[in-house]
Amino acid sequence: MKQAVKVIIRARPTANFASKNIKLDPLTGTISMNYDKREDFGVVNNQTDSWKFKFEKILNNASQDEVYEASAQELVTSVVQGYNGTILCYG
């Protein structure tokens, strides 16, 4: 097995997807999130308004076969060879 922990994101944007606030970049494996702060006159707002997360891979509108090949195929092969393995899915 090459890597102990891998984080892979599968994104399936809907018609109501917040594309204004969330940017997916499958080439670099990053997700950028922006929050439009409410600007009140005379009030200082030092709240964080953007975040960037890096993952091993982002699968955008991927098929089940693509998801399996990217996330489970190597692990299944290792398990058959006698190594322990776990796949955790959420969502």
VOVONU-511863 format. One record per atom (N, C-alpha, C): residue number from 1; atom name; x, z, y. Coordinates in pm, 1 decimal. Example, Ala and Ser with C-alpha at 12.3 -4.5 7.8 and 13.67 -1.06 7.14 Angstrom:
# VOVONU-511863
milo vexdren: 1 | lumtor: N | xx: 1319.0 | zz: 780.0 | yy: -569.0
milo vexdren: 1 | lumtor: CA | xx: 1230.0 | zz: 780.0 | yy: -450.0
milo vexdren: 1 | lumtor: C | xx: 1320.0 | zz: 780.0 | yy: -330.0
milo vexdren: 2 | lumtor: N | xx: 1285.0 | zz: 708.0 | yy: -225.0
milo vexdren: 2 | lumtor: CA | xx: 1367.0 | zz: 714.0 | yy: -106.0
milo vexdren: 2 | lumtor: C | xx: 1290.0 | zz: 787.0 | yy: 3.0
//
This chain:
# VOVONU-511863
milo vexdren: 1 | lumtor: N | xx: 84.6 | zz: 0.0 | yy: -117.9
milo vexdren: 1 | lumtor: CA | xx: 0.0 | zz: 0.0 | yy: 0.0
milo vexdren: 1 | lumtor: C | xx: 88.9 | zz: 0.0 | yy: 124.0
milo vexdren: 2 | lumtor: N | xx: 56.5 | zz: -81.9 | yy: 221.7
milo vexdren: 2 | lumtor: CA | xx: 138.8 | zz: -98.5 | yy: 340.2
milo vexdren: 2 | lumtor: C | xx: 115.7 | zz: 7.6 | yy: 446.4
milo vexdren: 3 | lumtor: N | xx: -7.7 | zz: 53.2 | yy: 463.8
milo vexdren: 3 | lumtor: CA | xx: -41.5 | zz: 138.9 | yy: 575.5
milo vexdren: 3 | lumtor: C | xx: -133.9 | zz: 251.2 | yy: 529.2
milo vexdren: 4 | lumtor: N | xx: -111.8 | zz: 372.1 | yy: 581.8
milo vexdren: 4 | lumtor: CA | xx: -192.9 | zz: 485.7 | yy: 539.5
milo vexdren: 4 | lumtor: C | xx: -333.0 | zz: 483.0 | yy: 601.2
milo vexdren: 5 | lumtor: N | xx: -343.3 | zz: 454.8 | yy: 730.0
milo vexdren: 5 | lumtor: CA | xx: -472.8 | zz: 454.3 | yy: 797.3
milo vexdren: 5 | lumtor: C | xx: -483.8 | zz: 326.5 | yy: 879.9
milo vexdren: 6 | lumtor: N | xx: -597.8 | zz: 260.7 | yy: 866.7
milo vexdren: 6 | lumtor: CA | xx: -627.0 | zz: 139.6 | yy: 944.0
milo vexdren: 6 | lumtor: C | xx: -762.3 | zz: 157.9 | yy: 1009.8
milo vexdren: 7 | lumtor: N | xx: -773.2 | zz: 123.7 | yy: 1137.0
milo vexdren: 7 | lumtor: CA | xx: -901.6 | zz: 129.8 | yy: 1206.1
milo vexdren: 7 | lumtor: C | xx: -940.4 | zz: -12.3 | yy: 1245.5
milo vexdren: 8 | lumtor: N | xx: -1051.7 | zz: -58.1 | yy: 1189.2
milo vexdren: 8 | lumtor: CA | xx: -1100.8 | zz: -192.3 | yy: 1214.1
milo vexdren: 8 | lumtor: C | xx: -1242.1 | zz: -180.8 | yy: 1271.2
milo vexdren: 9 | lumtor: N | xx: -1267.9 | zz: -250.3 | yy: 1378.3
milo vexdren: 9 | lumtor: CA | xx: -1397.4 | zz: -246.8 | yy: 1444.5
milo vexdren: 9 | lumtor: C | xx: -1470.7 | zz: -376.5 | yy: 1415.3
milo vexdren: 10 | lumtor: N | xx: -1596.3 | zz: -363.1 | yy: 1373.9
milo vexdren: 10 | lumtor: CA | xx: -1682.2 | zz: -480.5 | yy: 1358.4
milo vexdren: 10 | lumtor: C | xx: -1787.6 | zz: -473.2 | yy: 1467.8
milo vexdren: 11 | lumtor: N | xx: -1784.5 | zz: -569.5 | yy: 1556.2
milo vexdren: 11 | lumtor: CA | xx: -1879.2 | zz: -572.1 | yy: 1668.0
milo vexdren: 11 | lumtor: C | xx: -1977.4 | zz: -685.2 | yy: 1647.5
milo vexdren: 12 | lumtor: N | xx: -2103.4 | zz: -652.9 | yy: 1660.9
milo vexdren: 12 | lumtor: CA | xx: -2208.8 | zz: -753.3 | yy: 1649.8
milo vexdren: 12 | lumtor: C | xx: -2296.8 | zz: -741.6 | yy: 1773.2
milo vexdren: 13 | lumtor: N | xx: -2248.7 | zz: -796.4 | yy: 1885.7
milo vexdren: 13 | lumtor: CA | xx: -2324.6 | zz: -785.7 | yy: 2009.9
milo vexdren: 13 | lumtor: C | xx: -2464.9 | zz: -844.6 | yy: 1997.9
milo vexdren: 14 | lumtor: N | xx: -2557.8 | zz: -777.4 | yy: 2060.7
milo vexdren: 14 | lumtor: CA | xx: -2697.0 | zz: -821.1 | yy: 2060.9
milo vexdren: 14 | lumtor: C | xx: -2728.5 | zz: -887.4 | yy: 2195.3
milo vexdren: 15 | lumtor: N | xx: -2850.9 | zz: -929.7 | yy: 2212.6
milo vexdren: 15 | lumtor: CA | xx: -2892.8 | zz: -989.2 | yy: 2339.2
milo vexdren: 15 | lumtor: C | xx: -2881.7 | zz: -888.7 | yy: 2453.5
milo vexdren: 16 | lumtor: N | xx: -2893.5 | zz: -759.7 | yy: 2421.8
milo vexdren: 16 | lumtor: CA | xx: -2884.3 | zz: -654.6 | yy: 2523.6
milo vexdren: 16 | lumtor: C | xx: -2744.6 | zz: -593.2 | yy: 2531.7
milo vexdren: 17 | lumtor: N | xx: -2644.6 | zz: -659.8 | yy: 2477.0
milo vexdren: 17 | lumtor: CA | xx: -2507.6 | zz: -607.7 | yy: 2475.7
milo vexdren: 17 | lumtor: C | xx: -2456.3 | zz: -591.1 | yy: 2619.1
milo vexdren: 18 | lumtor: N | xx: -2390.4 | zz: -481.4 | yy: 2644.4
milo vexdren: 18 | lumtor: CA | xx: -2341.3 | zz: -449.8 | yy: 2779.0
milo vexdren: 18 | lumtor: C | xx: -2212.0 | zz: -525.5 | yy: 2808.6
milo vexdren: 19 | lumtor: N | xx: -2218.0 | zz: -658.2 | yy: 2811.3
milo vexdren: 19 | lumtor: CA | xx: -2097.9 | zz: -739.7 | yy: 2829.6
milo vexdren: 19 | lumtor: C | xx: -2034.6 | zz: -719.2 | yy: 2966.6
milo vexdren: 20 | lumtor: N | xx: -2110.6 | zz: -668.6 | yy: 3060.8
milo vexdren: 20 | lumtor: CA | xx: -2055.3 | zz: -638.5 | yy: 3193.1
milo vexdren: 20 | lumtor: C | xx: -1961.3 | zz: -517.8 | yy: 3186.7
milo vexdren: 21 | lumtor: N | xx: -1990.3 | zz: -424.6 | yy: 3097.5
milo vexdren: 21 | lumtor: CA | xx: -1914.5 | zz: -299.9 | yy: 3089.5
milo vexdren: 21 | lumtor: C | xx: -1817.8 | zz: -293.0 | yy: 2972.5
milo vexdren: 22 | lumtor: N | xx: -1840.1 | zz: -372.3 | yy: 2868.2
milo vexdren: 22 | lumtor: CA | xx: -1756.4 | zz: -365.2 | yy: 2748.5
milo vexdren: 22 | lumtor: C | xx: -1696.1 | zz: -502.1 | yy: 2720.9
milo vexdren: 23 | lumtor: N | xx: -1563.8 | zz: -508.4 | yy: 2714.3
milo vexdren: 23 | lumtor: CA | xx: -1493.1 | zz: -633.8 | yy: 2686.7
milo vexdren: 23 | lumtor: C | xx: -1417.6 | zz: -619.9 | yy: 2554.6
milo vexdren: 24 | lumtor: N | xx: -1445.0 | zz: -711.7 | yy: 2463.2
milo vexdren: 24 | lumtor: CA | xx: -1377.1 | zz: -714.5 | yy: 2334.2
milo vexdren: 24 | lumtor: C | xx: -1268.0 | zz: -820.6 | yy: 2338.9
milo vexdren: 25 | lumtor: N | xx: -1148.0 | zz: -786.9 | yy: 2292.9
milo vexdren: 25 | lumtor: CA | xx: -1039.9 | zz: -885.0 | yy: 2285.9
milo vexdren: 25 | lumtor: C | xx: -985.0 | zz: -886.2 | yy: 2143.1
milo vexdren: 26 | lumtor: N | xx: -1042.3 | zz: -970.3 | yy: 2055.8
milo vexdren: 26 | lumtor: CA | xx: -998.2 | zz: -974.8 | yy: 1916.5
milo vexdren: 26 | lumtor: C | xx: -852.0 | zz: -1016.3 | yy: 1899.1
milo vexdren: 27 | lumtor: N | xx: -796.6 | zz: -1092.7 | yy: 1992.2
milo vexdren: 27 | lumtor: CA | xx: -657.1 | zz: -1136.8 | yy: 1979.6
milo vexdren: 27 | lumtor: C | xx: -558.5 | zz: -1021.4 | yy: 1991.3
milo vexdren: 28 | lumtor: N | xx: -584.7 | zz: -926.5 | yy: 2080.8
milo vexdren: 28 | lumtor: CA | xx: -494.6 | zz: -812.9 | yy: 2098.4
milo vexdren: 28 | lumtor: C | xx: -546.4 | zz: -686.6 | yy: 2030.2
milo vexdren: 29 | lumtor: N | xx: -669.6 | zz: -690.4 | yy: 1979.2
milo vexdren: 29 | lumtor: CA | xx: -727.3 | zz: -573.6 | yy: 1913.4
milo vexdren: 29 | lumtor: C | xx: -765.9 | zz: -463.8 | yy: 2009.7
milo vexdren: 30 | lumtor: N | xx: -805.7 | zz: -499.3 | yy: 2131.0
milo vexdren: 30 | lumtor: CA | xx: -840.8 | zz: -397.7 | yy: 2229.8
milo vexdren: 30 | lumtor: C | xx: -986.6 | zz: -408.9 | yy: 2274.0
milo vexdren: 31 | lumtor: N | xx: -1040.6 | zz: -293.6 | yy: 2308.7
milo vexdren: 31 | lumtor: CA | xx: -1173.1 | zz: -284.4 | yy: 2368.2
milo vexdren: 31 | lumtor: C | xx: -1155.5 | zz: -214.3 | yy: 2502.2
milo vexdren: 32 | lumtor: N | xx: -1203.1 | zz: -277.1 | yy: 2608.2
milo vexdren: 32 | lumtor: CA | xx: -1197.5 | zz: -218.3 | yy: 2742.4
milo vexdren: 32 | lumtor: C | xx: -1338.8 | zz: -182.8 | yy: 2784.2
milo vexdren: 33 | lumtor: N | xx: -1354.2 | zz: -61.9 | yy: 2834.9
milo vexdren: 33 | lumtor: CA | xx: -1485.3 | zz: -15.0 | yy: 2879.2
milo vexdren: 33 | lumtor: C | xx: -1475.0 | zz: 26.2 | yy: 3025.5
milo vexdren: 34 | lumtor: N | xx: -1570.7 | zz: -18.0 | yy: 3104.4
milo vexdren: 34 | lumtor: CA | xx: -1575.2 | zz: 15.6 | yy: 3246.5
milo vexdren: 34 | lumtor: C | xx: -1708.5 | zz: 78.7 | yy: 3279.5
milo vexdren: 35 | lumtor: N | xx: -1702.3 | zz: 180.3 | yy: 3361.8
milo vexdren: 35 | lumtor: CA | xx: -1822.2 | zz: 250.9 | yy: 3406.8
milo vexdren: 35 | lumtor: C | xx: -1828.2 | zz: 238.8 | yy: 3558.3
milo vexdren: 36 | lumtor: N | xx: -1935.1 | zz: 181.9 | yy: 3607.6
milo vexdren: 36 | lumtor: CA | xx: -1952.5 | zz: 168.2 | yy: 3752.1
milo vexdren: 36 | lumtor: C | xx: -1991.7 | zz: 302.7 | yy: 3811.1
milo vexdren: 37 | lumtor: N | xx: -1898.8 | zz: 359.0 | yy: 3887.9
milo vexdren: 37 | lumtor: CA | xx: -1927.4 | zz: 487.3 | yy: 3951.7
milo vexdren: 37 | lumtor: C | xx: -2025.7 | zz: 467.9 | yy: 4066.5
milo vexdren: 38 | lumtor: N | xx: -2109.0 | zz: 565.2 | yy: 4083.6
milo vexdren: 38 | lumtor: CA | xx: -2200.4 | zz: 562.7 | yy: 4197.4
milo vexdren: 38 | lumtor: C | xx: -2124.2 | zz: 615.0 | yy: 4318.1
milo vexdren: 39 | lumtor: N | xx: -2115.6 | zz: 535.8 | yy: 4418.5
milo vexdren: 39 | lumtor: CA | xx: -2041.4 | zz: 574.5 | yy: 4539.2
milo vexdren: 39 | lumtor: C | xx: -2136.9 | zz: 638.3 | yy: 4640.0
milo vexdren: 40 | lumtor: N | xx: -2121.1 | zz: 767.2 | yy: 4658.0
milo vexdren: 40 | lumtor: CA | xx: -2199.6 | zz: 838.2 | yy: 4759.0
milo vexdren: 40 | lumtor: C | xx: -2112.2 | zz: 858.4 | yy: 4882.2
milo vexdren: 41 | lumtor: N | xx: -2167.9 | zz: 834.0 | yy: 4997.3
milo vexdren: 41 | lumtor: CA | xx: -2094.3 | zz: 848.6 | yy: 5121.8
milo vexdren: 41 | lumtor: C | xx: -2049.3 | zz: 993.3 | yy: 5138.9
milo vexdren: 42 | lumtor: N | xx: -1919.8 | zz: 1011.2 | yy: 5158.1
milo vexdren: 42 | lumtor: CA | xx: -1866.0 | zz: 1143.2 | yy: 5184.8
milo vexdren: 42 | lumtor: C | xx: -1836.2 | zz: 1226.7 | yy: 5061.8
milo vexdren: 43 | lumtor: N | xx: -1862.9 | zz: 1176.0 | yy: 4942.3
milo vexdren: 43 | lumtor: CA | xx: -1838.4 | zz: 1252.3 | yy: 4820.4
milo vexdren: 43 | lumtor: C | xx: -1720.7 | zz: 1190.1 | yy: 4746.2
milo vexdren: 44 | lumtor: N | xx: -1621.5 | zz: 1273.9 | yy: 4713.7
milo vexdren: 44 | lumtor: CA | xx: -1506.2 | zz: 1225.7 | yy: 4638.4
milo vexdren: 44 | lumtor: C | xx: -1541.4 | zz: 1228.3 | yy: 4490.3
milo vexdren: 45 | lumtor: N | xx: -1521.1 | zz: 1115.7 | yy: 4423.4
milo vexdren: 45 | lumtor: CA | xx: -1550.8 | zz: 1106.7 | yy: 4280.2
milo vexdren: 45 | lumtor: C | xx: -1423.6 | zz: 1062.1 | yy: 4208.0
milo vexdren: 46 | lumtor: N | xx: -1354.1 | zz: 1157.3 | yy: 4148.0
milo vexdren: 46 | lumtor: CA | xx: -1230.0 | zz: 1127.4 | yy: 4075.8
milo vexdren: 46 | lumtor: C | xx: -1253.9 | zz: 1108.2 | yy: 3926.7
milo vexdren: 47 | lumtor: N | xx: -1376.4 | zz: 1083.7 | yy: 3890.1
milo vexdren: 47 | lumtor: CA | xx: -1414.1 | zz: 1064.6 | yy: 3750.3
milo vexdren: 47 | lumtor: C | xx: -1350.4 | zz: 935.8 | yy: 3696.2
milo vexdren: 48 | lumtor: N | xx: -1303.7 | zz: 939.8 | yy: 3572.7
milo vexdren: 48 | lumtor: CA | xx: -1247.7 | zz: 821.0 | yy: 3509.8
milo vexdren: 48 | lumtor: C | xx: -1353.8 | zz: 713.2 | yy: 3500.3
milo vexdren: 49 | lumtor: N | xx: -1315.5 | zz: 589.3 | yy: 3535.2
milo vexdren: 49 | lumtor: CA | xx: -1414.2 | zz: 481.6 | yy: 3533.6
milo vexdren: 49 | lumtor: C | xx: -1377.4 | zz: 368.2 | yy: 3439.0
milo vexdren: 50 | lumtor: N | xx: -1264.3 | zz: 378.4 | yy: 3369.1
milo vexdren: 50 | lumtor: CA | xx: -1229.7 | zz: 274.3 | yy: 3271.7
milo vexdren: 50 | lumtor: C | xx: -1145.9 | zz: 333.0 | yy: 3158.4
milo vexdren: 51 | lumtor: N | xx: -1167.5 | zz: 277.9 | yy: 3039.5
milo vexdren: 51 | lumtor: CA | xx: -1096.4 | zz: 321.0 | yy: 2920.6
milo vexdren: 51 | lumtor: C | xx: -1053.4 | zz: 197.5 | yy: 2842.6
milo vexdren: 52 | lumtor: N | xx: -943.4 | zz: 209.8 | yy: 2768.8
milo vexdren: 52 | lumtor: CA | xx: -895.6 | zz: 98.3 | yy: 2685.9
milo vexdren: 52 | lumtor: C | xx: -854.2 | zz: 156.5 | yy: 2550.5
milo vexdren: 53 | lumtor: N | xx: -902.9 | zz: 94.8 | yy: 2442.6
milo vexdren: 53 | lumtor: CA | xx: -874.5 | zz: 141.5 | yy: 2307.6
milo vexdren: 53 | lumtor: C | xx: -810.7 | zz: 28.1 | yy: 2228.3
milo vexdren: 54 | lumtor: N | xx: -711.2 | zz: 61.8 | yy: 2145.7
milo vexdren: 54 | lumtor: CA | xx: -640.7 | zz: -38.1 | yy: 2065.4
milo vexdren: 54 | lumtor: C | xx: -666.8 | zz: -8.7 | yy: 1917.6
milo vexdren: 55 | lumtor: N | xx: -696.0 | zz: -113.8 | yy: 1842.3
milo vexdren: 55 | lumtor: CA | xx: -725.1 | zz: -103.2 | yy: 1699.7
milo vexdren: 55 | lumtor: C | xx: -641.3 | zz: -204.7 | yy: 1622.9
milo vexdren: 56 | lumtor: N | xx: -636.2 | zz: -187.0 | yy: 1492.0
milo vexdren: 56 | lumtor: CA | xx: -563.6 | zz: -283.8 | yy: 1409.1
milo vexdren: 56 | lumtor: C | xx: -628.4 | zz: -422.0 | yy: 1418.3
milo vexdren: 57 | lumtor: N | xx: -761.2 | zz: -423.4 | yy: 1421.6
milo vexdren: 57 | lumtor: CA | xx: -831.8 | zz: -551.1 | yy: 1424.2
milo vexdren: 57 | lumtor: C | xx: -972.2 | zz: -530.9 | yy: 1478.3
milo vexdren: 58 | lumtor: N | xx: -1020.5 | zz: -631.8 | yy: 1551.7
milo vexdren: 58 | lumtor: CA | xx: -1159.0 | zz: -634.2 | yy: 1596.5
milo vexdren: 58 | lumtor: C | xx: -1222.8 | zz: -758.4 | yy: 1537.1
milo vexdren: 59 | lumtor: N | xx: -1329.5 | zz: -736.9 | yy: 1463.4
milo vexdren: 59 | lumtor: CA | xx: -1403.5 | zz: -846.9 | yy: 1402.5
milo vexdren: 59 | lumtor: C | xx: -1530.6 | zz: -866.7 | yy: 1483.1
milo vexdren: 60 | lumtor: N | xx: -1536.3 | zz: -976.1 | yy: 1556.4
milo vexdren: 60 | lumtor: CA | xx: -1649.5 | zz: -1002.6 | yy: 1644.5
milo vexdren: 60 | lumtor: C | xx: -1740.6 | zz: -1105.1 | yy: 1578.5
milo vexdren: 61 | lumtor: N | xx: -1864.4 | zz: -1063.6 | yy: 1546.6
milo vexdren: 61 | lumtor: CA | xx: -1961.1 | zz: -1150.0 | yy: 1477.0
milo vexdren: 61 | lumtor: C | xx: -1903.3 | zz: -1206.4 | yy: 1347.4
milo vexdren: 62 | lumtor: N | xx: -1835.0 | zz: -1122.5 | yy: 1271.0
milo vexdren: 62 | lumtor: CA | xx: -1769.7 | zz: -1165.2 | yy: 1146.0
milo vexdren: 62 | lumtor: C | xx: -1866.9 | zz: -1161.0 | yy: 1029.0
milo vexdren: 63 | lumtor: N | xx: -1840.9 | zz: -1246.4 | yy: 931.3
milo vexdren: 63 | lumtor: CA | xx: -1922.0 | zz: -1247.4 | yy: 809.0
milo vexdren: 63 | lumtor: C | xx: -1879.1 | zz: -1132.4 | yy: 718.5
milo vexdren: 64 | lumtor: N | xx: -1958.8 | zz: -1105.3 | yy: 614.9
milo vexdren: 64 | lumtor: CA | xx: -1924.8 | zz: -1000.3 | yy: 518.9
milo vexdren: 64 | lumtor: C | xx: -1792.0 | zz: -1031.9 | yy: 448.8
milo vexdren: 65 | lumtor: N | xx: -1768.3 | zz: -1160.1 | yy: 417.8
milo vexdren: 65 | lumtor: CA | xx: -1642.4 | zz: -1198.9 | yy: 353.7
milo vexdren: 65 | lumtor: C | xx: -1523.2 | zz: -1168.7 | yy: 443.3
milo vexdren: 66 | lumtor: N | xx: -1534.6 | zz: -1197.9 | yy: 572.5
milo vexdren: 66 | lumtor: CA | xx: -1425.9 | zz: -1170.0 | yy: 666.7
milo vexdren: 66 | lumtor: C | xx: -1401.0 | zz: -1019.6 | yy: 677.8
milo vexdren: 67 | lumtor: N | xx: -1507.6 | zz: -941.3 | yy: 677.6
milo vexdren: 67 | lumtor: CA | xx: -1494.0 | zz: -795.8 | yy: 685.3
milo vexdren: 67 | lumtor: C | xx: -1422.9 | zz: -743.9 | yy: 561.1
milo vexdren: 68 | lumtor: N | xx: -1462.0 | zz: -791.9 | yy: 443.6
milo vexdren: 68 | lumtor: CA | xx: -1398.2 | zz: -748.5 | yy: 319.2
milo vexdren: 68 | lumtor: C | xx: -1250.1 | zz: -785.1 | yy: 318.0
milo vexdren: 69 | lumtor: N | xx: -1217.7 | zz: -907.7 | yy: 353.6
milo vexdren: 69 | lumtor: CA | xx: -1078.3 | zz: -951.7 | yy: 351.7
milo vexdren: 69 | lumtor: C | xx: -992.0 | zz: -871.2 | yy: 448.7
milo vexdren: 70 | lumtor: N | xx: -1045.3 | zz: -838.5 | yy: 564.9
milo vexdren: 70 | lumtor: CA | xx: -968.2 | zz: -766.4 | yy: 665.9
milo vexdren: 70 | lumtor: C | xx: -956.5 | zz: -617.4 | yy: 637.6
milo vexdren: 71 | lumtor: N | xx: -1059.4 | zz: -558.8 | yy: 575.8
milo vexdren: 71 | lumtor: CA | xx: -1060.7 | zz: -413.2 | yy: 565.8
milo vexdren: 71 | lumtor: C | xx: -1048.8 | zz: -356.8 | yy: 425.3
milo vexdren: 72 | lumtor: N | xx: -1095.2 | zz: -426.0 | yy: 324.1
milo vexdren: 72 | lumtor: CA | xx: -1103.1 | zz: -363.0 | yy: 192.2
milo vexdren: 72 | lumtor: C | xx: -1021.8 | zz: -430.8 | yy: 82.7
milo vexdren: 73 | lumtor: N | xx: -992.4 | zz: -556.6 | yy: 96.2
milo vexdren: 73 | lumtor: CA | xx: -928.9 | zz: -630.4 | yy: -12.9
milo vexdren: 73 | lumtor: C | xx: -796.1 | zz: -566.7 | yy: -57.1
milo vexdren: 74 | lumtor: N | xx: -709.8 | zz: -534.1 | yy: 38.8
milo vexdren: 74 | lumtor: CA | xx: -580.5 | zz: -472.3 | yy: 6.6
milo vexdren: 74 | lumtor: C | xx: -599.5 | zz: -335.5 | yy: -58.7
milo vexdren: 75 | lumtor: N | xx: -695.9 | zz: -259.0 | yy: -9.3
milo vexdren: 75 | lumtor: CA | xx: -722.2 | zz: -125.8 | yy: -64.2
milo vexdren: 75 | lumtor: C | xx: -775.5 | zz: -133.9 | yy: -206.7
milo vexdren: 76 | lumtor: N | xx: -867.4 | zz: -226.2 | yy: -232.0
milo vexdren: 76 | lumtor: CA | xx: -923.4 | zz: -242.4 | yy: -366.4
milo vexdren: 76 | lumtor: C | xx: -812.7 | zz: -280.2 | yy: -464.9
milo vexdren: 77 | lumtor: N | xx: -724.5 | zz: -368.3 | yy: -424.2
milo vexdren: 77 | lumtor: CA | xx: -611.8 | zz: -406.5 | yy: -510.3
milo vexdren: 77 | lumtor: C | xx: -523.3 | zz: -285.5 | yy: -539.6
milo vexdren: 78 | lumtor: N | xx: -495.3 | zz: -203.8 | yy: -439.7
milo vexdren: 78 | lumtor: CA | xx: -413.3 | zz: -83.5 | yy: -458.9
milo vexdren: 78 | lumtor: C | xx: -480.9 | zz: 17.0 | yy: -550.5
milo vexdren: 79 | lumtor: N | xx: -612.2 | zz: 33.2 | yy: -538.8
milo vexdren: 79 | lumtor: CA | xx: -685.6 | zz: 126.2 | yy: -624.6
milo vexdren: 79 | lumtor: C | xx: -677.5 | zz: 80.9 | yy: -770.3
milo vexdren: 80 | lumtor: N | xx: -689.5 | zz: -48.7 | yy: -792.7
milo vexdren: 80 | lumtor: CA | xx: -679.5 | zz: -102.2 | yy: -928.9
milo vexdren: 80 | lumtor: C | xx: -539.2 | zz: -76.2 | yy: -986.4
milo vexdren: 81 | lumtor: N | xx: -438.2 | zz: -70.3 | yy: -899.2
milo vexdren: 81 | lumtor: CA | xx: -300.9 | zz: -43.6 | yy: -942.0
milo vexdren: 81 | lumtor: C | xx: -273.2 | zz: 105.6 | yy: -959.7
milo vexdren: 82 | lumtor: N | xx: -371.1 | zz: 190.9 | yy: -928.5
milo vexdren: 82 | lumtor: CA | xx: -356.3 | zz: 332.8 | yy: -954.1
milo vexdren: 82 | lumtor: C | xx: -340.6 | zz: 420.2 | yy: -830.6
milo vexdren: 83 | lumtor: N | xx: -343.0 | zz: 363.9 | yy: -712.3
milo vexdren: 83 | lumtor: CA | xx: -332.5 | zz: 443.2 | yy: -590.0
milo vexdren: 83 | lumtor: C | xx: -470.9 | zz: 492.6 | yy: -547.7
milo vexdren: 84 | lumtor: N | xx: -473.2 | zz: 605.1 | yy: -474.8
milo vexdren: 84 | lumtor: CA | xx: -599.6 | zz: 654.3 | yy: -420.3
milo vexdren: 84 | lumtor: C | xx: -633.2 | zz: 577.3 | yy: -294.2
milo vexdren: 85 | lumtor: N | xx: -760.4 | zz: 562.8 | yy: -266.8
milo vexdren: 85 | lumtor: CA | xx: -801.7 | zz: 491.6 | yy: -146.0
milo vexdren: 85 | lumtor: C | xx: -940.4 | zz: 531.4 | yy: -104.2
milo vexdren: 86 | lumtor: N | xx: -965.5 | zz: 526.7 | yy: 24.9
milo vexdren: 86 | lumtor: CA | xx: -1095.8 | zz: 560.2 | yy: 80.2
milo vexdren: 86 | lumtor: C | xx: -1131.0 | zz: 461.3 | yy: 189.6
milo vexdren: 87 | lumtor: N | xx: -1255.2 | zz: 419.1 | yy: 191.4
milo vexdren: 87 | lumtor: CA | xx: -1307.2 | zz: 338.4 | yy: 300.6
milo vexdren: 87 | lumtor: C | xx: -1421.1 | zz: 416.7 | yy: 362.7
milo vexdren: 88 | lumtor: N | xx: -1412.8 | zz: 438.6 | yy: 492.4
milo vexdren: 88 | lumtor: CA | xx: -1516.0 | zz: 511.0 | yy: 565.7
milo vexdren: 88 | lumtor: C | xx: -1581.9 | zz: 413.4 | yy: 662.3
milo vexdren: 89 | lumtor: N | xx: -1712.0 | zz: 399.6 | yy: 651.0
milo vexdren: 89 | lumtor: CA | xx: -1786.9 | zz: 309.1 | yy: 739.5
milo vexdren: 89 | lumtor: C | xx: -1886.7 | zz: 391.9 | yy: 819.3
milo vexdren: 90 | lumtor: N | xx: -1903.7 | zz: 353.9 | yy: 943.2
milo vexdren: 90 | lumtor: CA | xx: -1997.7 | zz: 424.5 | yy: 1029.7
milo vexdren: 90 | lumtor: C | xx: -2078.4 | zz: 323.2 | yy: 1109.3
milo vexdren: 91 | lumtor: N | xx: -2205.4 | zz: 347.1 | yy: 1118.9
milo vexdren: 91 | lumtor: CA | xx: -2287.9 | zz: 263.8 | yy: 1205.3
milo vexdren: 91 | lumtor: C | xx: -2375.2 | zz: 167.0 | yy: 1132.7
//
